[in-house]
Amino acid sequence: MENPSQFNVQRGFRPKTHLATIFFYLLIAALAIFIYLNFTEFKSVVLYLKNIRPLWFGAAVIVQISTYAFVAAIFIYLIKRFGIKRTISYADLFKAAIASFTLTNLIPSGGVSGQGYLIYFFQRKNFPKNESFLLAVLETLSYYSAHFVFAIFLLCYLFFSHAKLSGVLFTIGFIGAAFFLVLDVLVLSLTSKKIMVFMQKWSQRNRLVRFIWKRLHIVEEQFAHREWESPFEFIKNERGYLLVPLLYQAIILLADAFTIWLLFDGFSYSVNFFVILAGFVLTRIVAMISFSPGGLVFFEGAMVLFYSAFSIPAQLVLIITLMFRFLSFWLPLPIGLIFYKQLGGNAMISEENNPADKEK
């Protein structure tokens, strides 16, 4: 009788390693390192939980969960407007939103990792490749546009406020408005048909560009066709498609600010909601311009500085900052990894079993 192990060797059998699984465990390792480096922060949050009113904290948790529900709602709306004849559950979109958030924060790439995951997620659901790309682009555009709108609100608010460092805060708000406007223009410019055709040709000569191009899973033959509309042409002809996603993104930003307001109120400290919103927008500007994963250190430092500039006690601001970051950043990360695994991994490291590829 033949030895099974010998039989496998003779037939050239090699155990198959799934890169997506390896990548998943690398993400877990990255999360463990994150937690280890910020263990003091976690201990502080646990201590402060004893002093906050449970009802207010519970409400803050629910509001944070709702932010991912609104991201899912954006995609539901766009899918219906596109008339894509594919079924996808709201629960899967909700999970994909959290998984995308996790990848964006664990893999610093300017949001490319998270959006690339969403593109692949839609392709796994048998969505056409270029429609999957368009869905991610429109969500990104509405995200930056909402931040631009709130940066304009911030400038108007600071113009009439008497906050400390008002000149510095106004300058940061102006830089933020310009930054988000440039990002919108950049996304639209890079997704114009001429640029995309140029990038596709360049990818044939440059290995790095080819790697990024393949990770986006765009069908070159389709977008090079004269009848295909790039995101740039699509937005130019269908501006109304961005209005509802923009509204949802604005609600998400308001929900984040409302979470902070609930935490302050949970400690029986009353703060004007417009002050909360202004401080939060300033913090987001600094965090998004920074290059650390999830804006670590920059977010916390900016939030303490800005709310203190509005005459809120610095010690209380530090407590609220740690609790908000726990709810909005740390808590979703392990949950996002679980959903990432449930939804089938990421094409950024494995292209196996891609249904969209089989349709070609």
N, C-alpha and C positions, 0 to 999 in steps of 0.2 A: 504493500500500500504506500502511495506517494505521500511524502510530507507536504502538508498544505502550504507551508511557508516556502518550501523548495519549488513547488508547483507555480506559485505566484511569481517567483523570481525568474523561472524559466520562461514564463509567458510575458515577461517584461512589465509585470504589474507594479505600479507605483502608487502609494497612498496619495490621495488627492487632498491638498491643503486648500481650504477656502480662505482666500485673502480677506473677505468681508468679516469672517469670524475673528481672524487675527486683528484686524483693524478695530473691531468692537472691543476686544480686550485691551488694546492700546488706549482706547478712549477711557475705559474704566481705570486704567493706570494713571492717565492724565488727571481724571477726576479725583483719584485718591491723593495725588500729589497736591492738587488744588486745596483739598480739605486739610491735608497735613500742614501746609504753609499758612493756612488761615484758621487753625484750630482754636486759637485764642478768641477769634471773632465768634466762633460757634458757641464757646462757653459763655461769652458775654450775652449772646442772644437768649440762651436758656435761662440765665439769671434774670434778665429783664422781663421774660415772659410771665414771671410770677407777679409782676406789678401792673400789667396791663389788664383792662377789663376784657374778659373772654368773649363777650358778644361782639365787641368792636374788632377784636383780632380775627374772629371767625368771619366777620363781614369782609375784612381786608383779604383774607384767603380766597373767598368766593369771587371778589372783584378781580383778583389776579388771575384766577382760573378763567374768568370771562374774556380776558384779553386774547387767549388762544382760540376761544370760541368765535370771536370776531374775525380773526385771521381766517378760520375755516369758512366763515360766512362770505368773506371776500371771494374766495375761490368758488364757492357755490354760485354766487352771483355771476362771476365771469364765465363759468362753464355754461350756465343757462343762456347768457347773452351770445356766446359763441355758437350755440346750437350743437355742441359736441354730443354725439349720441353714444355716450359711455356712462355707465352707472358707477357711482362712487359714494360711499357712505359718509355721512357727516362725522361719524366717530373716527373714521380713518383720516379724514382731513384734519380733525382736531389733534390726533396723535402725530400726524406729519408736521403740524405747526410746531409742536413742542420738540420733536426730533430735530427739525431744522434749526430751532433756537439753540439746541444743545451743540450741534456741529458748528454753528457760527461762533459760539463762544469758546469751544474747546480747540478749534482750529482757526487761529487768526488769519483771515484771508480777505478782509474787507467785505465779508458777507457772501463771498463766492461759494464757500463750502456749503452754507445753508441753502442758498438758492440752487446750487448744483444738485443738492439732494432732492429738492422739490421737483426739479425737472425730471430726474430719474424716477421719483415716486409716481408722477403722472404717467410716465412711460410704462411702468410696471402695471398700471391700470389700463393698459392698451390705448392710451391717448396718443394721437398723432404727435410725432417728435417736435415738429415746429410749433404746434399749438401748446405743447408742454412748455417750451421755451418762452412763448408769448405770455402764458399765464404767470410765470415767474417774473418776467420783465415788468408786466403791468403792476404786479404786487409791489415790486421794488420801487417803481416810479411813484405809486401812491404813497408809499412809506416816506420817501424823501420829500414829496410835495407837502404832506401833512406836517412834517417838521419845519418846512419853510414857512408855512402859514402860521404855525405857533411861534416861530422866531420873529415874525412880523408883529404878532400880538405882543410878544415880550418887549420889543422896541417901543411900542406904543405905551405899554404899561410903565416901563422904566422912565419914559419921558415925563410922566406925571407923578412918579413916586418920589419919596424922599429917603430911599434906602442908602445905607452906607456904601461907599465905593460905587455910587451910581454911575460915575463916568466909566469906570472899569467894566462894570456889568453891561453898560450900553455898548461898549466896544466889543465885548464877547458876543452879545446878541447880534450885532451887525456882522461880525465874522461868521457866526452861525448861519444867518440868513443867506449870506453870500456862498457859504460852503454847501448848503443844501441845494441852492439854485444851480451851482456848478455841477453837483452830482446828478441832478435831473438832466441837465443838458448833456453831460458826459454819457449817461446811460442811453439817451436817445441818439446821440451821435454815433456811439459805438455799435448800435443796433440798426443803423441805416443800411440799405442793401449794398451800397458801394463799399462801405467799410467792411461789412461781413464777407463779401466776395474777396476783397483784398486780404482779409485775415485768413480766409480759407486757402488762398494761394500761398500766403506767407507760411502757413502751417506745414506746407509740403517741404519747405526749406529749413525751418527752425524747429528743433525738437521740443523746446519748451512750449512754444505756441501750439504745436501739434498735440502735446499732452493735454493742455488746457482745453483745446478745441474738442478733443475726443471726450473729455469729461462732461462737456455740455450736451453731447449727444444730439447735435444738430444735423439734419440731412442736407448736405451741401447741394445735391441735385435739385432739391425743392426750392431752396431760397435763391439759387442762381437762376431759376426759371423766371421769365418776365412777368408771369401772372401772380407770383407769390408776393405778398405784402410783408415787409419787415415791420418790426415793432414801431419804427420811426414813421413809416407811411401809414401804419394802422392808426396810431395816435393822431396823426395829422388829419385823417379822414373820419375818425370816430372818437372825437374828444370826450363825448358823453360817457364813454365806457369808464373813464377814470373818476367820475363824480361820486358814484356810490362807494367804490373802494377808498376814495379819499375821505369820505364821511366816516367809514368804518375805522380807518387809521386814526382819524381825529378822536373818535370815541375811545380807542385803545390808549392814546396819550392821556385823555381825560381820566380814564379808569386808573392809570398808573398814579396820576396826581391825587385822585380820590382815595387810593390806597394809603398814600402818605397822610392825607388829611384824617382818615380813620384812625391811623396809628397815633397821631398827635392827640386826637380826641379820646382815644383809648387811655391815654395818660392824663386825661382831664385838662388838656392844654388847648385852648381855643386859638385857631389861626385862620385868618382870612383865606378863602380858597384861592383867590387870585394870587396871593403871595406864594401859596403852595405850588401853583401852576407855573409861576414865573421862575421860582427857584428850581423846579424840576426841569424846565426847558433849558435853563442855563447849564444844569448838570449834564443833561443829555448831549449838549453841544460839546462840552469838554470831553466827555466819555467817548463820543464818536470820532473826535479828532485824534484821540490818543490811539496808540498802537498795541496796548496791552490786551490780553484776552478778556473780553467782556468789560473792558474799561477798568479793570481791577486797579485799585489804589487811586487812580484818577477820579473815578466816579465817587468813591467815598470821600476823598479829600475835597472835591468840588462841592458836593452836597452840603458838607459841614460848613464850608466857607461861605457859600451863597445864602443859606438860610440864616447863618449867623449875621450876615450883612443886613438881613431884614429884622434884626434885633430879637431873634429867637435865641434863648439860652443855648450855648454851644454844647453843653453836656447832654441836654435833652435831644438836640439835633443828632449827636453821635449815636444815641440809643436808637432813634427812629431810623437813621441811616442803616445801621446794622440789621435792624428788623426788616426793613424794606428790601435790602439786598438778599436777605435770607429767603423772603417770599418770591422775589422777582428774578433772582439769579441762581442761588445755590439749590433751592428746593426743586426747580424744574430740571436741573441737570441730570440727576440719576433717573428721574422719571422719563426724561427724553431718551436716555440710553436704552431703557426698557422698551419704549415704543419703537426706537430705531431697530432693535432686534426683532420685534414683532412684525414690523412692516417689511422686513426682508433685506436689510442692509443697504449698501450704497454703491452706486455705479462708479463712484469716484475711485474705488479700489477694486471693483470686480464688475465685469460686463457679462457674466454668465447668466443664462436663463432670463434674458431680457425679452419679454414678449414682443416689444416693438421691433426688435431686430428680426424676429422670425417673420414678421409681416412683409419685410422688404423682398 
